[in-house]
Amino acid sequence: MISKELEAYNIQIAALQNKQYQFEFEIQDKFFNLFEYAPVQKGNLVAQIDLDKSNQMLQLYFTIKGKVSLTCDRSLEEFDYPIELIKQRIIFKLGNRNEVISHEIEMIDASTSVINVAQYIYEFIILEIPIKKLHPRFHIEPPPTSVLDAEGNLLVYSTHLNEQVEEPDIIDPRWEALKKLKNKI
């Protein structure tokens, strides 16, 4: 039995004709409270579902965007974590029983009149949350890497966009001595 709050995420499939439909659900704080032990308690997202119905199956394409509020594992501060774009698909094959065939395909009884999409939306959002939740101020770019070119000059490669940056012409005297030896050979 589905709770009254979860009924807001029902799609009445029995009344639908064989064509495409679009549904939109707003995901707010109260949505996450419907699930026990949810790692997220606050959020502001929009879930759009494109449903394509045919005689043998239903294809649901989920697109979810927004943000959730997480607690930093290091500082215990709350911060907003963007859910940029989730795109997932679930296929419901109409048959004579209910059975999960794979993570993307389920068989449902042909007499099923309602599909509740709340659990799917919840799972797609939760799977986007990183295992280690760090406040954005703790994200530090790694230091740039440096290499020597063919002439022995020190080159610094920025980790941002693989942009190459030349170091000023300060040459370690030891390298200068090695260059002289190399030129004599």
Secondary structure, 3 states (H helix, E strand, C coil): CCCCCHHHHEEECCCCCCCEEEEEEEECHHHHCCCCCCCCCEEEEEEEEEEEECCCEEEEEEEEEEEEEEECCCCCCEEEEEEEEEEEEEEEEEECCCEECCCCEEEEECCCCEEECHHHHHHHHHHCCCCCCCCHHHCCCCCCEEEECCCCCEEEECCCCCCEEECCCCCCHHHHHHHHHHHHC
